[in-house]
């Protein structure tokens, strides 16, 4: 029964982490997602992520 309890605890922890990740994505706290692929990792930017990067770069160029 101890083994079963450990498995249940691990599953609950994994679920909590997955829910936390989804909340971050839904609330705009994530700019990109990295997914493991056959030929290495792939980075997928979410809508609007490139805008924040562009604003940062443009503001750096203004401070020449």
N, C-alpha and C positions, 0 to 999 in steps of 0.2 A: 504494500500500500504506500510506503514511503516513496517508491519509484514513481508511482502514479501521481502522487502529490507534487513531486518535483516537475514532472512533465506538465501538469496543469499550471504550475507557477511559471514555468518557462513560456508556455503558450500565452498566458495572460500578459507577461512582460513583452512578448513579441507583438501582441495585439495593441498594447498601449503605445509602443513605439511606432507602429504603422499608423495608428490614429493620430498621433502627434505629427507625423510626417504629412499626412493628408491635411491636417489643420493648417500647417505652415504653407503648403501649396495653395490651398483655397484662400488664405488670407493675404497672399501676395508676398510672403516671406521667403520665397524661393525664386531665384532668377533662372536657374538651369537645373537639368537633371542629367546625371551621368549613368549610362547604361552599358553593362559589359556586353560586348559582341564577339563574334568569332574572330575578328581581326583586331581586337583591342577595344578600348572604351570609346563610346560615342557620347558626345555632349549635345543635348537638346536644350536650346534656350526657349524659355516660355515667352509668350507675348509680352512685349514691353521691356524685356531685359536688355535688348540692344539700345533702347532709348536711354536708359540710365548710364550705360557705358559711354555712349556718344556725348551725353551732357558732361560727364566727367572729363573726357578727353578735350572737348571744346573749352571747358573752363580752365584746363591746364594750359592750353595754347594761348588763352587770353592773358595769362600772367607772364608772358615772355619777358 
